[in-house]
Amino acid sequence: MRSRYSAFVLERADYLLATWHASTRPTELGFDAGVRWLGLEVKQHQPIDATHAEVEFVARQRDKSGRAVRLHERSRFVREDGRWYYVDGDLK
């Protein structure tokens, strides 16, 4: 989760796509101009079984108009061939 947050901060679409599960991966990613990421708080990590886990997090950012925005999500991950992949998430 932290590495994906860092990839958003650095606008590393290649990394984000490589860590996104093929079943839900978009063909491309865009980034909103002027967004300033302010921090990540991992609220909970819950292993479901050996190949599935959920992570609840809050990521804070300031948009180009200066408005503070919080992204609160419970994300689902799956492990394949020893690597974890983001599948999807529910916004809170």
Sequence and secondary structure as in RCSB ss.txt:
>XXXX:A:sequence
MRSRYSAFVLERADYLLATWHASTRPTELGFDAGVRWLGLEVKQHQPIDATHAEVEFVARQRDKSGRAVRLHERS
RFVREDGRWYYVDGDLK
>XXXX:A:secstr
 HHHHHHHHTT HHHHHHTB TTT  S     TT EEEEEEEEEEEEEETTEEEEEEEEEEE TTS EEEEEEEE
EEEEETTEEEEEEEEE 
